[in-house]
């Protein structure tokens, strides 16, 4: 791996293999991926293909058995890298004893300096995500919990967003609203790593795609070229995961 | 750090444990104090009321027993909440140094101990008069006894919390109470002549003794508290194993936070 730091590179994953447990179950094998500043990459694959493992790798939750990973020029999981990432994991639940506003304030206290700026950012997010401020999270619906997880990822204007199945539980109108927000975020120079099964949304938002099949990259390239070659992201996906009848 | 501590305090105040702790502390201290107030010991036709250091020894015994129970509940049920199951990835993603987390938990638990001791001293003053704190009050002994109390309870809390983080809540309750009980039984056996005699005949018991010697010295805490109440002395060499255990368990706890996939209930 080259020792030079490419300032326009958000992350680089070089020939990484991730294996879990004593039996060394291989979740990801020889994975190589890059994301440039301002880019938007979609991770696509069937359930268990290795998308979430790739995200955990970038967050520093798992270490690679083989290969090298860098994110913002640091090792994954280092504070200076975490401070620049907004992360919305799949199936997460915020602490239920808090109110939504309190939880956002807690997250913001690590990302935004100054009480006034923090309060402003929290109330803006609460308003934008249409969340009730006086209700405990335990009383939130599934969709509202999902919104809160997205709100905490976006708070403090992180340089990169990692969204793992962000649309689960959201209504169609809010999906449209969120898409506009993510598009604006990308226009302003933000970078995005998106894992989703909603391929139509991926096609609208992401400029590049990586299709993972059984832990290996089956396709990586621009969304435009995938659409040009196969007709749509959905067809490219079906082609590369080996279910052309889909 | 302040944000973490504030958050953990909110968590504590919004759990039933806090109110349970308040109620239980009141009862646990009030009943023995009321009894001590009423009891007069008759020894060889001499009448003696239970006062002074003896009362504080009884109170610290109650405080340690109750505190041990609260340490178990706090360590097993409250501490792992944010670091297991569907919350682990949100907690992990926060840009906060993982070593600050156990410190914030230790401070939060310290608040619980402080609350417990406030109830203890307030009730003592209420029943025996607050002037007891003005003159001849063994302040140094009380402070040293509190130091032992705090260290031993923090170690107990982190033992339960670390076990819960790595093995789950039920296993942590069983394992933690087993370790604690074994330490107490071993302490009793090895302090008697019978223990020394059996040990000289059994290699297995020698091994048990070696294991016992590296465990936190729970069985010696009350002895030290009693000695400190009678004659306060600093530094007490018995504090060293507690500090070592506290640092060790804190470090293992941080490993659990740093590598969440090693812990229970993550994947």
HADDOCK unambig.tbl for C-alpha pairs under 7 A between the chains (distance, minus, plus):
assign (segid A and resid 61 and name CA) (segid B and resid 259 and name CA) 6.00 0.50 0.50
assign (segid A and resid 61 and name CA) (segid B and resid 260 and name CA) 6.56 0.50 0.50
assign (segid A and resid 79 and name CA) (segid B and resid 95 and name CA) 5.29 0.50 0.50
assign (segid A and resid 79 and name CA) (segid B and resid 96 and name CA) 6.62 0.50 0.50
assign (segid A and resid 79 and name CA) (segid B and resid 97 and name CA) 6.82 0.50 0.50
assign (segid A and resid 82 and name CA) (segid B and resid 93 and name CA) 6.40 0.50 0.50
assign (segid A and resid 82 and name CA) (segid B and resid 94 and name CA) 6.83 0.50 0.50
assign (segid A and resid 82 and name CA) (segid B and resid 95 and name CA) 5.12 0.50 0.50
assign (segid A and resid 83 and name CA) (segid B and resid 95 and name CA) 5.02 0.50 0.50
assign (segid A and resid 87 and name CA) (segid B and resid 93 and name CA) 6.65 0.50 0.50
assign (segid A and resid 89 and name CA) (segid B and resid 89 and name CA) 6.63 0.50 0.50
assign (segid A and resid 91 and name CA) (segid B and resid 86 and name CA) 6.40 0.50 0.50
assign (segid A and resid 92 and name CA) (segid B and resid 86 and name CA) 4.57 0.50 0.50
assign (segid A and resid 92 and name CA) (segid B and resid 87 and name CA) 5.66 0.50 0.50
assign (segid A and resid 92 and name CA) (segid B and resid 90 and name CA) 6.89 0.50 0.50
assign (segid A and resid 93 and name CA) (segid B and resid 86 and name CA) 5.24 0.50 0.50
assign (segid A and resid 93 and name CA) (segid B and resid 87 and name CA) 5.35 0.50 0.50
assign (segid A and resid 94 and name CA) (segid B and resid 87 and name CA) 6.01 0.50 0.50
assign (segid A and resid 95 and name CA) (segid B and resid 82 and name CA) 6.99 0.50 0.50
assign (segid A and resid 97 and name CA) (segid B and resid 11 and name CA) 6.70 0.50 0.50
assign (segid A and resid 97 and name CA) (segid B and resid 14 and name CA) 6.58 0.50 0.50
assign (segid A and resid 106 and name CA) (segid B and resid 3 and name CA) 6.76 0.50 0.50
assign (segid A and resid 107 and name CA) (segid B and resid 94 and name CA) 7.00 0.50 0.50
assign (segid A and resid 109 and name CA) (segid B and resid 3 and name CA) 6.60 0.50 0.50
assign (segid A and resid 110 and name CA) (segid B and resid 95 and name CA) 6.26 0.50 0.50
assign (segid A and resid 110 and name CA) (segid B and resid 96 and name CA) 6.88 0.50 0.50
